[in-house]
Amino acid sequence: MGGMSLLHWLVVGLIVLLLFGRGRLPALMTDVAKGIKSFRAGMREDDEVVPPAAAPTAPAAPPQATVSPPPAATPASEEHKTKV
């Protein structure tokens, strides 16, 4: 009982034909076909594998850290520390 019989499909087809008319129905189907083709083309573009970027031939050297020596102790600063 839940399935659609041939008679039901004929009634649905007749209603669609009355709503859209004979001239409008082929144009509507053409637009649907163009949409399907466009969708398939978009899916193909998404499936294409993008090649990875070429790796550099020589690896870059790691940056050199510069270490500054600690400030030298001056006699003035030694005297200041002892007075405080």
C-alpha positions as CSV (number, residue, x, y, z in Angstrom):
1,M,0.0,0.0,0.0
2,G,2.9,2.4,0.6
3,G,4.3,2.1,-2.9
4,M,3.3,4.3,-5.9
5,S,1.5,2.5,-8.7
6,L,1.7,3.4,-12.4
7,L,-1.6,5.2,-12.1
8,H,-0.3,7.4,-9.3
9,W,2.8,8.3,-11.4
10,L,0.6,9.2,-14.4
11,V,-1.5,11.5,-12.2
12,V,1.7,13.2,-10.8
13,G,3.0,13.6,-14.4
14,L,-0.2,15.1,-15.6
15,I,-0.3,17.6,-12.7
16,V,3.4,18.6,-13.4
17,L,2.6,19.1,-17.1
18,L,-0.4,21.3,-16.2
19,L,1.6,23.4,-13.8
20,F,4.6,24.0,-15.9
21,G,3.2,23.7,-19.4
22,R,4.6,21.9,-22.5
23,G,7.2,24.6,-23.3
24,R,8.5,25.2,-19.8
25,L,9.1,21.5,-19.0
26,P,12.0,21.0,-21.6
27,A,13.7,24.2,-20.5
28,L,13.4,23.1,-16.8
29,M,14.9,19.7,-17.6
30,T,17.8,21.4,-19.6
31,D,18.5,23.6,-16.5
32,V,18.5,20.5,-14.3
33,A,20.9,18.7,-16.6
34,K,23.3,21.7,-16.7
35,G,23.2,21.9,-12.9
36,I,24.1,18.2,-12.7
37,K,27.0,18.6,-15.2
38,S,28.3,21.6,-13.2
39,F,28.1,19.6,-10.0
40,R,30.0,16.7,-11.5
41,A,32.7,19.0,-12.8
42,G,33.1,20.6,-9.4
43,M,33.4,17.2,-7.8
44,R,36.1,16.2,-10.3
45,E,38.1,19.4,-9.5
46,D,37.9,18.6,-5.8
47,D,39.2,15.0,-6.4
48,E,42.3,16.2,-8.3
49,V,45.4,15.7,-6.2
50,V,47.4,18.9,-5.7
51,P,51.1,18.2,-6.0
52,P,53.1,19.3,-2.9
53,A,55.4,22.2,-3.2
54,A,58.9,21.3,-4.2
55,A,61.2,20.9,-1.3
56,P,64.3,23.2,-1.2
57,T,67.5,21.5,-2.4
58,A,69.6,22.6,0.6
59,P,68.1,22.8,4.1
60,A,68.3,26.2,5.7
61,A,70.8,26.6,8.5
62,P,69.3,27.1,11.9
63,P,69.6,30.6,13.2
64,Q,72.7,31.2,15.3
65,A,72.0,32.5,18.8
66,T,74.1,35.3,19.9
67,V,75.1,35.4,23.6
68,S,76.5,38.6,25.0
69,P,79.0,38.2,27.8
70,P,77.9,39.4,31.3
71,P,78.9,42.9,32.1
72,A,82.3,43.2,33.8
73,A,82.4,44.2,37.4
74,T,83.8,47.6,37.9
75,P,85.4,48.8,41.2
76,A,82.7,51.5,41.6
77,S,79.9,48.9,41.5
78,E,81.8,46.8,44.0
79,E,82.0,49.7,46.4
80,H,78.3,50.4,46.0
81,K,77.4,46.9,46.8
82,T,79.4,46.8,50.0
83,K,78.0,50.1,51.3
84,V,74.4,49.1,51.0
